[in-house]
Amino acid sequence: MKVVITGTSSGIGKAIAEKFLACGHCVTGIDVQPATIARKGYAHFIADVFSGELPEISGVEILINNAGVQNSGMDIDVNLKGTIRVTEKYAVQKEIKSVLFIASASARTGSEFPEYAASKGGMVAYMKNTALRVACYGATSNSISPGGVRTALNERVMNEPELWQKIMDETLLPKWAEPEEIAEWAYFVTVVNRSMTAQDILVDNGEEAKSNFIW
């Protein structure tokens, strides 16, 4: 299939792109950074999803909105407005099969930085709006809300033993997901799945479910 993924130069986006390429799909990546993937079937465009010139790509079958920033002063601009801009350009057309949004557990809990949580919460709401509009093409629209993921973005707490232990104490399964695990979820939701739409999937190692009962 013809797949467009934003934010493919590192982290979750790169892992998702690698997964789709390994499964034989043609992938176009869009990122503000240069390409870090060099393999057959991959094309890369350097562009800012919020304010840059987006490439002309026709017949997109799968769109995965992953590009994002955290506590940058532009979280709502990039994470929400940029995602809307990309989706309106590539997804609302007859060739589309699936749209996926990489949101965040903070979209449910409201934790983390205020604008980041708001941007991801808005993304989940927009995902549902997209589902309503692409259903006429037989397409699905869903989001994945990861909790902690072991990426360079989170190295500050991953490399600080005291902070890391506090984080582990807040999960049922004392670990964070790897980017490759989120990529597996992304592939299932967009390629294998045909009947689930307008849904948000929480992948947080049980952080939201953690409850300390003291008697």
C-alpha positions as a Python dict, from the first residue, in 0.01 Angstrom:
ca = {
    (1, 'M'): (0, 0, 0),
    (2, 'K'): (95, 365, -37),
    (3, 'V'): (172, 491, 314),
    (4, 'V'): (251, 842, 440),
    (5, 'I'): (401, 876, 789),
    (6, 'T'): (501, 1199, 960),
    (7, 'G'): (793, 1224, 1200),
    (8, 'T'): (996, 935, 1056),
    (9, 'S'): (1351, 1047, 1137),
    (10, 'S'): (1354, 906, 1489),
    (11, 'G'): (1162, 729, 1764),
    (12, 'I'): (816, 587, 1711),
    (13, 'G'): (777, 727, 1359),
    (14, 'K'): (1100, 566, 1240),
    (15, 'A'): (1000, 233, 1394),
    (16, 'I'): (660, 246, 1221),
    (17, 'A'): (818, 328, 886),
    (18, 'E'): (1064, 39, 923),
    (19, 'K'): (776, -200, 1005),
    (20, 'F'): (578, -104, 694),
    (21, 'L'): (886, -124, 473),
    (22, 'A'): (970, -468, 609),
    (23, 'C'): (618, -578, 514),
    (24, 'G'): (659, -460, 156),
    (25, 'H'): (472, -129, 159),
    (26, 'C'): (584, 192, -10),
    (27, 'V'): (645, 459, 253),
    (28, 'T'): (681, 835, 225),
    (29, 'G'): (817, 1004, 534),
    (30, 'I'): (774, 1371, 624),
    (31, 'D'): (997, 1522, 893),
    (32, 'V'): (1176, 1846, 977),
    (33, 'Q'): (1498, 1642, 999),
    (34, 'P'): (1683, 1462, 718),
    (35, 'A'): (1613, 1096, 645),
    (36, 'T'): (1765, 831, 870),
    (37, 'I'): (1616, 542, 670),
    (38, 'A'): (1789, 424, 354),
    (39, 'R'): (1613, 131, 197),
    (40, 'K'): (1411, 43, -110),
    (41, 'G'): (1056, 172, -107),
    (42, 'Y'): (1123, 475, 113),
    (43, 'A'): (1099, 841, 5),
    (44, 'H'): (1163, 1132, 239),
    (45, 'F'): (1053, 1495, 239),
    (46, 'I'): (1183, 1760, 477),
    (47, 'A'): (887, 1973, 582),
    (48, 'D'): (728, 2129, 889),
    (49, 'V'): (377, 1985, 920),
    (50, 'F'): (250, 2311, 1073),
    (51, 'S'): (401, 2578, 848),
    (52, 'G'): (605, 2411, 573),
    (53, 'E'): (513, 2327, 215),
    (54, 'L'): (373, 1975, 217),
    (55, 'P'): (464, 1754, -79),
    (56, 'E'): (206, 1662, -339),
    (57, 'I'): (129, 1291, -289),
    (58, 'S'): (-171, 1143, -464),
    (59, 'G'): (-358, 824, -384),
    (60, 'V'): (-249, 789, -20),
    (61, 'E'): (-398, 468, 122),
    (62, 'I'): (-268, 484, 479),
    (63, 'L'): (-185, 802, 670),
    (64, 'I'): (-10, 788, 1006),
    (65, 'N'): (15, 1115, 1197),
    (66, 'N'): (310, 1078, 1431),
    (67, 'A'): (509, 1405, 1413),
    (68, 'G'): (504, 1596, 1738),
    (69, 'V'): (684, 1810, 1992),
    (70, 'Q'): (674, 1829, 2370),
    (71, 'N'): (681, 2137, 2593),
    (72, 'S'): (809, 2341, 2301),
    (73, 'G'): (580, 2642, 2311),
    (74, 'M'): (435, 2512, 1984),
    (75, 'D'): (272, 2190, 2101),
    (76, 'I'): (-78, 2287, 1989),
    (77, 'D'): (52, 2430, 1660),
    (78, 'V'): (253, 2122, 1564),
    (79, 'N'): (74, 1835, 1737),
    (80, 'L'): (-282, 1944, 1670),
    (81, 'K'): (-293, 2206, 1396),
    (82, 'G'): (-15, 2037, 1200),
    (83, 'T'): (-189, 1701, 1226),
    (84, 'I'): (-516, 1853, 1104),
    (85, 'R'): (-333, 2016, 813),
    (86, 'V'): (-170, 1689, 705),
    (87, 'T'): (-491, 1489, 742),
    (88, 'E'): (-700, 1732, 541),
    (89, 'K'): (-442, 1723, 260),
    (90, 'Y'): (-389, 1348, 231),
    (91, 'A'): (-668, 1152, 399),
    (92, 'V'): (-1008, 1279, 291),
    (93, 'Q'): (-1014, 1119, -55),
    (94, 'K'): (-1143, 803, -220),
    (95, 'E'): (-818, 599, -209),
    (96, 'I'): (-782, 620, 169),
    (97, 'K'): (-805, 294, 364),
    (98, 'S'): (-696, 397, 713),
    (99, 'V'): (-588, 699, 916),
    (100, 'L'): (-397, 663, 1243),
    (101, 'F'): (-307, 926, 1500),
    (102, 'I'): (-28, 873, 1753),
    (103, 'A'): (-173, 1053, 2054),
    (104, 'S'): (-68, 1005, 2418),
    (105, 'A'): (-190, 864, 2746),
    (106, 'S'): (-200, 1226, 2863),
    (107, 'A'): (-497, 1278, 2630),
    (108, 'R'): (-692, 1070, 2884),
    (109, 'T'): (-529, 1167, 3211),
    (110, 'G'): (-441, 1532, 3147),
    (111, 'S'): (-98, 1476, 3299),
    (112, 'E'): (231, 1605, 3154),
    (113, 'F'): (274, 1958, 3021),
    (114, 'P'): (-52, 2155, 2982),
    (115, 'E'): (-27, 2239, 2610),
    (116, 'Y'): (101, 1890, 2528),
    (117, 'A'): (-192, 1723, 2706),
    (118, 'A'): (-435, 1963, 2537),
    (119, 'S'): (-283, 1901, 2193),
    (120, 'K'): (-311, 1524, 2229),
    (121, 'G'): (-664, 1543, 2371),
    (122, 'G'): (-762, 1755, 2073),
    (123, 'M'): (-602, 1501, 1843),
    (124, 'V'): (-823, 1221, 1979),
    (125, 'A'): (-1134, 1436, 1928),
    (126, 'Y'): (-1023, 1520, 1574),
    (127, 'M'): (-961, 1148, 1508),
    (128, 'K'): (-1329, 1083, 1575),
    (129, 'N'): (-1428, 1369, 1344),
    (130, 'T'): (-1206, 1217, 1075),
    (131, 'A'): (-1369, 877, 1125),
    (132, 'L'): (-1707, 1030, 1047),
    (133, 'R'): (-1578, 1180, 723),
    (134, 'V'): (-1372, 891, 582),
    (135, 'A'): (-1636, 626, 655),
    (136, 'C'): (-1793, 700, 315),
    (137, 'Y'): (-1475, 558, 158),
    (138, 'G'): (-1491, 245, 374),
    (139, 'A'): (-1187, 370, 567),
    (140, 'T'): (-1106, 354, 937),
    (141, 'S'): (-971, 627, 1164),
    (142, 'N'): (-825, 546, 1505),
    (143, 'S'): (-562, 662, 1750),
    (144, 'I'): (-304, 497, 1972),
    (145, 'S'): (-226, 663, 2305),
    (146, 'P'): (109, 537, 2431),
    (147, 'G'): (221, 586, 2786),
    (148, 'G'): (596, 597, 2832),
    (149, 'V'): (803, 483, 2533),
    (150, 'R'): (1179, 436, 2535),
    (151, 'T'): (1282, 705, 2287),
    (152, 'A'): (1547, 977, 2284),
    (153, 'L'): (1276, 1229, 2373),
    (154, 'N'): (1250, 1068, 2717),
    (155, 'E'): (1619, 1018, 2794),
    (156, 'R'): (1610, 1281, 3068),
    (157, 'V'): (1408, 1054, 3298),
    (158, 'M'): (1533, 724, 3157),
    (159, 'N'): (1890, 812, 3257),
    (160, 'E'): (1805, 940, 3605),
    (161, 'P'): (1774, 637, 3840),
    (162, 'E'): (1564, 809, 4109),
    (163, 'L'): (1314, 955, 3862),
    (164, 'W'): (1304, 628, 3668),
    (165, 'Q'): (1216, 430, 3979),
    (166, 'K'): (931, 668, 4061),
    (167, 'I'): (796, 619, 3710),
    (168, 'M'): (822, 241, 3733),
    (169, 'D'): (635, 249, 4063),
    (170, 'E'): (339, 409, 3880),
    (171, 'T'): (286, 118, 3637),
    (172, 'L'): (136, -227, 3683),
    (173, 'L'): (400, -370, 3452),
    (174, 'P'): (722, -200, 3564),
    (175, 'K'): (846, -104, 3220),
    (176, 'W'): (792, 126, 2923),
    (177, 'A'): (709, 18, 2569),
    (178, 'E'): (972, 3, 2297),
    (179, 'P'): (909, 199, 1973),
    (180, 'E'): (892, -131, 1783),
    (181, 'E'): (595, -242, 1996),
    (182, 'I'): (401, 73, 1908),
    (183, 'A'): (490, 5, 1543),
    (184, 'E'): (327, -339, 1571),
    (185, 'W'): (12, -178, 1708),
    (186, 'A'): (17, 78, 1425),
    (187, 'Y'): (43, -195, 1163),
    (188, 'F'): (-239, -397, 1313),
    (189, 'V'): (-474, -101, 1347),
    (190, 'T'): (-419, 25, 990),
    (191, 'V'): (-364, -295, 788),
    (192, 'V'): (-514, -592, 972),
    (193, 'N'): (-807, -411, 1131),
    (194, 'R'): (-1112, -356, 911),
    (195, 'S'): (-1396, -307, 1159),
    (196, 'M'): (-1273, -87, 1444),
    (197, 'T'): (-1299, 286, 1385),
    (198, 'A'): (-1329, 608, 1591),
    (199, 'Q'): (-1146, 440, 1881),
    (200, 'D'): (-847, 530, 2095),
    (201, 'I'): (-619, 248, 2212),
    (202, 'L'): (-430, 297, 2538),
    (203, 'V'): (-87, 127, 2555),
    (204, 'D'): (56, 237, 2890),
    (205, 'N'): (170, -76, 3078),
    (206, 'G'): (-119, -29, 3319),
    (207, 'E'): (-27, 320, 3442),
    (208, 'E'): (-386, 447, 3425),
    (209, 'A'): (-512, 135, 3604),
    (210, 'K'): (-265, 157, 3893),
    (211, 'S'): (-445, 186, 4223),
    (212, 'N'): (-283, 167, 4564),
    (213, 'F'): (-534, 40, 4820),
    (214, 'I'): (-436, 110, 5180),
    (215, 'W'): (-637, -41, 5463),
}
